[in-house]
Amino acid sequence: MWGSLMVLGSYYTQTGYLKVEPIIVSIPVGILVASVLLIDSIRDYEYDRSAGIKTLTVMLGRDVALKLFTTMIAMAYVATPLIYSWYSRPMDPSTPYNNAKSDESSKIVL
């Protein structure tokens, strides 16, 4: 959630609104953050396994964890242009771009 929370928090701080679009845009960031945590776990695999520490890498095995890491990196870089092409509109809350009657219904003001 670091990726989504960082992006949504920044969006809210700048606009005063909570919307779903910043969460969607932050998916690649979240995948990259999770991949950093996974590669750190892969680095400690031998120690964790010998000490009986149950990490995702220990449960999956080193080779599967490396494949998962590679897949996560690929997913982050593939998701970015897909999200951009699917949602290539500005995220300015004052710009009405929803198909709904009013953009006001999708805003949450705290």
Secondary structure, 3 states (H helix, E strand, C coil): CHHHHHHHHHHHHHHCEECCHHHHHCHHHHHHHHHHHHHHHHHCHHHHHHHCCCCHHHHHCHHHHHHHHHHHHHHHHHHHHHHHHHCCCCCCCCCCCCCCCCHHHHCEEC
